[in-house]
Amino acid sequence: MTQNHTLSPETLRRLQKASTATIATLLYKQGYTNCYIQGVSCLNEKRTKLVGPAFTLRYIASRVDTDQLEAFRSADHPQRVAVETCPEGHVLVMDCRQDASAASAGSILLTRLEVRGAAGCVTDGGVRDATGAGQLSMPVFAAKPSAPTNLTKHHAVDINVPISCGGVPVYPGDVLVGDGDGVMVIPAHLVEMIAEAAEPMELFEEFVLQEVRHGVPIIGLYPPTDPDTLVRFNHWKAACGAN
């Protein structure tokens, strides 16, 4: 029985606007230094934001007696079952032991995930038919394109259990956020707090960037150690009609 973790509309809205850089800083303030999935990037030609709770799939190394092509004929093959049971709005996260020498999925299975309403896919393995995968509107993050079928290196064993992906622990229900900088994993119990804190931080950095473009020096501005910085920021927010 899979557990469906949902995000409130307000939390989803906030995370859609939050950068992974902002999230990384906020998690660091909470003592979390290993939440960035290493070695993955977005395959999509038109990059789209990734936000959603984790639904996980774990692979171990394959073996010749268990991973012939006939294995895919089984109705209970964990890879196929994961694709067909990943809840709508969730991100399928695959643990391939950071081995991208074979695919963890291809464009057909990823298209099926998109049709079923998944929020995205993240794998520290490879993806085959990567051109097709890159044309999906559903964001796909992977280590690299990789033509060999997953059976040559990966044996799917567990669905919706704690895994590691890109060296990061991912528990079912943790929330993944992905953009051009990569993918961050937010522990489930911190999601609401991180989402709420991200919004004003993004707003302040928008102000800082504008100040820098106008020639203002960084010292005293970022961080705002000069008291006048926050005065100017509050005036800027009022002029913009921002909260």
Secondary structure as UniProt FT lines:
FT   HELIX           9..17
FT   HELIX           20..29
FT   TURN            30..31
FT   TURN            38..39
FT   STRAND          41..42
FT   STRAND          50..61
FT   TURN            64..66
FT   HELIX           69..73
FT   TURN            75..76
FT   HELIX           78..85
FT   TURN            88..89
FT   STRAND          91..95
FT   TURN            97..98
FT   STRAND          103..106
FT   HELIX           107..115
FT   TURN            116..117
FT   STRAND          120..123
FT   STRAND          126..128
FT   HELIX           130..134
FT   STRAND          140..142
FT   STRAND          144..145
FT   HELIX           150..152
FT   STRAND          154..159
FT   STRAND          163..165
FT   TURN            166..167
FT   STRAND          168..170
FT   TURN            172..173
FT   STRAND          175..179
FT   TURN            180..181
FT   STRAND          182..186
FT   HELIX           188..190
FT   HELIX           191..213
FT   TURN            214..215
FT   TURN            219..221
FT   HELIX           227..240
//
